[in-house]
Amino acid sequence: MYEDDPQDRAFDLMGRAIFAEHPLGRPVIGTAAAVAGVDRDRLAAYHAERYRPGSIVIAAAGSVEHEALVELARAAEGASNGAGAAPRPQLAAPEFEPRVRFLEKDTEQYHVCLGGSGIARDDERRFALRVLEGILGGTSSSRLFQEVRERRGLAYSVFCWSNLYAGTGEVGIYLGTRPDKLDAALEVLAGELRRYVADPASEPELVRSRENLKGRMVLALESTSARMGRLGGSLLAGMPILSTDDVIARIDAVGIDDVRELASELFAPERLSVACVGADAEAFERASSALGGSA
């Protein structure tokens, strides 16, 4: 069922285009062949190796007493052997270069992704990246949404995203469009990317993106489960736990020079890989010529 969704397949193709043979290029859910090859003994061995008390992080939010929670954790630890997980091997860094991937599938739309190397999760520029995304394609007032969808009606869905990992990351743009609009959509997308690298933000765009980002962050913290997840995620990733005021201050500190540097480094069209799921490889090849170095 997952493989029947062309948008999901496009993101899988994008991962392989960006990371090639590196493990980060593999779909998290696996493949049908890989899942079918897991027997009970392999599953039990993996569970015994990885799911151990010594490697557990406990996070809580809401109506809890900190000291009482700590005592419960200590009691549970005392009842176990406390052994941690076996050390994991260090992976080599991905080899980034522009690549093209196409999957032929009889679909109503062409599902296109552009993407490339990003930044690591502990990179201090991660706040600038979130602001940058808001300007490019992260909101309904972003450049891509306004130019591709609102003004020209070339696509219903267009947005950008990023994933930050240990030591590396990825950025990407997704666009889904009809066959008769593919050429125009990719031409506009290429033009917006070139404009974005040359002029990533005006002062009003910068302010609007910062305020939107701060608002979404504060609203997300209305949920106690979201607070719990934020704490646990930071601990698991070895990241500092920042207060709301700290995060807001870092977002407010993002300036024009910060986003200009990142836009040039991450979104230059000639550095991006491209992946597509659609009905006609030749039609995609013709349309993607507008992307220049990407194809």
Secondary structure, 3 states (H helix, E strand, C coil): CHHHCHHHHHHHHHHHHHHCCCHHHCCCCCCHHHHHCCCHHHHHHHHHHHCCHHHCCCCCCCCCCHHHHHHHHHHHHHCCCCCCCCCCCCCCCCCCCCCEEEEECCCCCEEEEEEEECCCCCCCCHHHHHHHHHHHCCCCCCHHHHHHHHHCCCCCEEEEEEEECCCCEEEEEEEEECHHHHHHHHHHHHHHHHHHHHCCCCHHHHHHHHHHHHHHHHHHCCCHHHHHHHHHHHHHHCCCCCCHHHHHHHHHCCCHHHHHHHHHHHCCHHHCEEEEEECCHHHHHHHHHHHHHHC
